[in-house]
Amino acid sequence: MTYEQFTNADKKGIVMVSDWFNSFLGEIDAKYFPNVKYYRDDENDTKVHYAAELFNNGVITYATFVKRLAKACNDTHENIHSILFKYISSY
């Protein structure tokens, strides 16, 4: 499912796989911030981790989460969505 189809779909909630938080952030850090040892050492990596915390706690929506990640990682919404979609078990 594409990013646009997913964000426009009528859904009540997103169920993530168990331990998605650490797995997803590990993949993002490896792909977009390979030279950063600790995420607080890079401003954009810090923004990614903070956005993931907000999404995990239900403070921001999926679309807002993807937008923040795309901006911090300097990539498209579709590419971020394709990485994140692997960690969604149901919607």
C-alpha positions as CSV (number, residue, x, y, z in Angstrom):
1,M,0.0,0.0,0.0
2,T,1.4,3.4,-0.9
3,Y,1.8,6.2,1.5
4,E,-1.0,8.2,0.0
5,Q,-3.4,5.3,0.0
6,F,-2.5,4.4,3.6
7,T,-2.9,7.9,5.0
8,N,-6.2,8.4,3.2
9,A,-7.7,5.1,4.3
10,D,-10.4,5.0,6.9
11,K,-8.7,3.3,9.8
12,K,-9.4,3.3,13.6
13,G,-5.8,2.5,14.7
14,I,-2.5,1.2,13.8
15,V,-1.1,-1.9,15.5
16,M,2.6,-2.1,15.4
17,V,4.6,-5.4,15.7
18,S,6.2,-6.0,19.1
19,D,9.5,-4.3,19.6
20,W,9.0,-2.1,16.5
21,F,10.4,0.9,18.2
22,N,14.0,-0.4,18.6
23,S,14.0,-2.4,15.3
24,F,12.7,0.6,13.3
25,L,15.0,3.1,14.8
26,G,17.9,0.7,14.4
27,E,17.1,0.4,10.7
28,I,16.7,4.2,10.3
29,D,19.9,4.9,12.1
30,A,21.8,2.4,10.0
31,K,20.5,3.7,6.7
32,Y,20.4,7.5,7.3
33,F,22.9,8.1,10.1
34,P,25.5,5.4,9.8
35,N,28.4,7.5,11.2
36,V,26.5,8.7,14.3
37,K,27.5,6.8,17.4
38,Y,24.9,8.1,19.8
39,Y,21.7,9.7,18.5
40,R,22.0,12.8,20.6
41,D,25.2,13.7,18.7
42,D,23.2,14.6,15.5
43,E,20.4,17.1,15.5
44,N,18.4,15.3,12.8
45,D,18.9,11.8,14.4
46,T,17.6,13.3,17.7
47,K,14.5,14.6,15.8
48,V,13.9,11.1,14.5
49,H,14.0,9.5,17.9
50,Y,11.8,12.2,19.4
51,A,9.2,11.8,16.7
52,A,9.2,8.0,17.2
53,E,8.6,8.5,21.0
54,L,5.7,10.9,20.2
55,F,4.2,8.4,17.8
56,N,4.7,5.5,20.1
57,N,2.9,7.4,22.9
58,G,0.0,8.4,20.6
59,V,0.8,12.1,20.6
60,I,1.2,12.5,16.8
61,T,-0.6,10.8,13.9
62,Y,1.0,8.4,11.4
63,A,1.0,11.1,8.7
64,T,2.7,13.6,11.0
65,F,5.2,11.0,12.0
66,V,6.2,10.2,8.4
67,K,6.4,13.9,7.6
68,R,8.8,14.6,10.5
69,L,10.9,11.5,9.6
70,A,11.1,12.5,5.9
71,K,12.3,16.0,6.8
72,A,14.9,14.8,9.4
73,C,16.2,12.0,7.1
74,N,16.0,14.2,3.9
75,D,14.0,11.6,2.0
76,T,10.6,11.2,0.5
77,H,7.4,10.3,2.5
78,E,7.1,7.2,0.3
79,N,10.5,5.9,1.2
80,I,10.0,6.4,4.9
81,H,6.5,4.8,4.7
82,S,8.0,1.8,2.9
83,I,10.4,1.3,5.8
84,L,7.8,1.9,8.5
85,F,5.1,-0.2,6.8
86,K,7.2,-3.4,7.5
87,Y,6.6,-2.8,11.3
88,I,2.8,-2.5,11.0
89,S,0.9,-5.7,11.9
90,S,-2.6,-4.3,11.2
91,Y,-4.5,-1.1,10.6
